[in-house]
Amino acid sequence: MTEMLPTLAVVAVVAALAAIAALAFVLWRGRNAEDPQAAVMADLAQRQADTAMRLETMMRLLGDRQSQLQNAVNERLDSVSHRLGESIQKTTQNTSENLQKLHERLAVIDSAQKNITTLATQVTSLQGPPRLLRVHAR
């Protein structure tokens, strides 16, 4: 709707200029013809005043509508920003909790790996060549 506001304003200004041009033409024609037509001139002046008032009213209405639209957009933007902030906060909290759980699981895995390494060392030493006891005869 805000894209239409400049277009409507231009149309209203063009209409007002056309009315002024018509009045100027009639005045010029009336002076050159030297035949005063006071009634026609008064009618044209009245129409020009009416057109100017309508143009002013349209501009005021356009300003009011633009203000209403801006207020509505601002309210929606505030609402979306608030929801986005809440969503980010919840996501951050969930991520933190998941990282804590992952850290705990990694600690358990690290402990299990140390136990496996110790057991592997013990099994390897058991599988080694048998040690013969040498008895030295004297």
C-alpha positions as CSV (number, residue, x, y, z in Angstrom):
1,M,0.0,0.0,0.0
2,T,2.9,2.4,0.7
3,E,4.0,2.0,-2.9
4,M,0.6,3.5,-4.0
5,L,0.9,6.6,-1.9
6,P,3.3,8.5,-4.1
7,T,1.3,7.5,-7.2
8,L,-2.0,8.8,-5.6
9,A,-0.3,12.0,-4.6
10,V,1.0,12.6,-8.1
11,V,-2.4,11.9,-9.6
12,A,-4.0,14.3,-7.1
13,V,-1.4,17.0,-7.9
14,V,-1.9,16.5,-11.7
15,A,-5.7,16.8,-11.3
16,A,-5.2,20.1,-9.4
17,L,-2.8,21.4,-12.0
18,A,-5.3,20.5,-14.7
19,A,-8.0,22.4,-12.9
20,I,-5.7,25.5,-12.5
21,A,-4.7,25.3,-16.2
22,A,-8.4,25.2,-17.3
23,L,-9.1,28.2,-15.1
24,A,-6.1,30.1,-16.5
25,F,-7.2,29.2,-20.1
26,V,-10.8,30.5,-19.4
27,L,-9.4,33.7,-17.8
28,W,-7.1,34.2,-20.7
29,R,-9.8,33.6,-23.3
30,G,-12.2,35.9,-21.4
31,R,-9.7,38.7,-21.5
32,N,-8.8,38.3,-25.1
33,A,-12.5,38.1,-26.2
34,E,-13.2,41.2,-24.2
35,D,-16.6,39.6,-23.4
36,P,-16.7,39.3,-19.6
37,Q,-18.5,36.2,-18.4
38,A,-18.6,36.8,-14.7
39,A,-20.8,33.9,-14.0
40,V,-18.5,31.4,-15.8
41,M,-15.5,32.9,-14.0
42,A,-17.2,32.6,-10.6
43,D,-18.2,29.0,-11.4
44,L,-14.6,28.2,-12.4
45,A,-13.2,29.8,-9.3
46,Q,-15.6,27.8,-7.2
47,R,-14.6,24.6,-8.9
48,Q,-11.0,25.4,-8.4
49,A,-11.5,26.0,-4.7
50,D,-13.5,22.7,-4.5
51,T,-10.7,20.9,-6.3
52,A,-8.1,22.3,-3.9
53,M,-10.2,21.3,-0.9
54,R,-10.6,17.8,-2.3
55,L,-6.9,17.6,-3.0
56,E,-6.1,18.7,0.6
57,T,-8.6,16.2,2.0
58,M,-7.1,13.4,-0.1
59,M,-3.6,14.3,1.0
60,R,-4.7,14.3,4.7
61,L,-6.4,10.9,4.2
62,L,-3.3,9.5,2.6
63,G,-1.2,10.7,5.4
64,D,-3.6,9.1,8.0
65,R,-3.6,5.8,6.1
66,Q,0.2,5.8,5.9
67,S,0.4,6.5,9.6
68,Q,-2.0,3.6,10.4
69,L,0.0,1.3,8.1
70,Q,3.2,2.2,9.7
71,N,1.8,1.6,13.2
72,A,0.5,-1.8,12.1
73,V,3.9,-2.8,10.6
74,N,5.7,-1.6,13.8
75,E,3.4,-3.7,16.0
76,R,3.9,-6.8,13.9
77,L,7.6,-6.2,13.8
78,D,7.7,-5.9,17.6
79,S,5.7,-9.1,17.9
80,V,8.0,-11.0,15.5
81,S,11.1,-9.7,17.3
82,H,9.7,-10.8,20.7
83,R,8.9,-14.3,19.4
84,L,12.3,-14.5,17.7
85,G,14.1,-13.5,20.9
86,E,12.2,-16.2,22.9
87,S,13.0,-18.8,20.3
88,I,16.7,-17.9,20.3
89,Q,16.7,-18.1,24.1
90,K,15.1,-21.5,24.1
91,T,17.4,-22.8,21.4
92,T,20.4,-21.6,23.4
93,Q,19.2,-23.3,26.5
94,N,18.6,-26.6,24.7
95,T,22.0,-26.4,23.0
96,S,23.6,-25.8,26.4
97,E,21.8,-28.8,27.9
98,N,22.7,-31.0,25.0
99,L,26.4,-30.0,25.2
100,Q,26.4,-30.8,28.9
101,K,25.0,-34.2,28.3
102,L,27.5,-34.8,25.5
103,H,30.3,-33.8,27.8
104,E,29.1,-36.3,30.4
105,R,28.9,-39.1,27.8
106,L,32.4,-38.3,26.5
107,A,33.7,-38.5,30.0
108,V,32.1,-42.0,30.4
109,I,33.6,-43.1,27.0
110,D,37.0,-41.8,28.0
111,S,36.9,-43.7,31.2
112,A,35.8,-46.9,29.4
113,Q,38.6,-46.4,26.9
114,K,41.2,-46.2,29.7
115,N,39.8,-49.4,31.1
116,I,40.0,-51.1,27.7
117,T,43.6,-50.0,27.3
118,T,44.5,-51.3,30.7
119,L,42.8,-54.7,29.9
120,A,44.5,-54.9,26.5
121,T,47.8,-54.4,28.2
122,Q,47.1,-57.1,30.7
123,V,45.9,-59.5,28.0
124,T,48.9,-58.9,25.9
125,S,51.2,-59.6,28.8
126,L,49.4,-62.8,29.5
127,Q,49.7,-64.0,25.9
128,G,53.4,-63.4,25.7
129,P,55.9,-66.3,25.6
130,P,56.1,-68.3,28.7
131,R,58.9,-67.5,31.0
132,L,61.0,-70.3,31.9
133,L,62.7,-70.3,35.1
134,R,66.3,-71.2,34.8
135,V,67.8,-73.1,37.5
136,H,71.5,-72.6,37.7
137,A,73.3,-75.6,38.8
138,R,76.4,-75.0,40.8
